[in-house]
């Protein structure tokens, strides 16, 4: 009977050391507090009560950076949030070098976000988003390298402007649209004046052209209006045609 109990205890002891490591995980094993090895995916066994295994996921982590209050270089108060993408490349470092690598990465992302955005002006923050994202990614990747973590991307998601700043930017945009409209109108007037100048040069070189244009205008008015319209005919038009008739005769 004692032998069966002993065998049963041995079986329980052996069974308690079985661990299953998923394909996307690695098992970091410590023995008496010292790092022994890192086990790959599969059915693994550790010495019960002596070894201790910490499972670390190697999958890409998408972490939301909470909204941060930021003061830009030109003293504009903003509320900004972001998202960070990273993965663990070295499980041993992620366990040994930092107590909680997820929490540590989140805190580091928050402080880096405030620091980097505080060095830029508002216009740069709105127009150079990709450049700022790249800067954030490089800084975080460099600082988390000691933890065995690779930061693949950082994206600033939303920039919340104060209401007075939104109104000021709306007025600025409206003024810019009005300026462009005035420039386009002035350019059109300039081109029209050039065409009129060219037309006047042609008419000066060929005086009968002015008379023909006058008659053409009368024809267009008569076609559009159903009522009777009286136009004074300049005497120089009649004289021009009379002189032309005398020259032919």
Buried (B, 14 or more C-beta within 10 A) or exposed (E): EEEEEEEEEEEEEEEEBEBEBEEEBBBBBBEEEEEBEBBEBEEBEBBBEEBBBBBBBBEEBEBEBEBBEBEBEEEBEBEBBBBBBBBBEBBBBBBBBBEEBBEBBBEBBBEBBBEBBEEBBBEBBEEBEEEBBEBBBEBBBEBBBEBBBBBEBBBBEEBBBEEEBEEEEEEEEEEEEEEEEEEEEEEEEEEEEEEEEEEEEEBEEEEEEBBEEBEEEEEEEEEEEEEEEEEEEEEEBEEBEEEEEEEEE
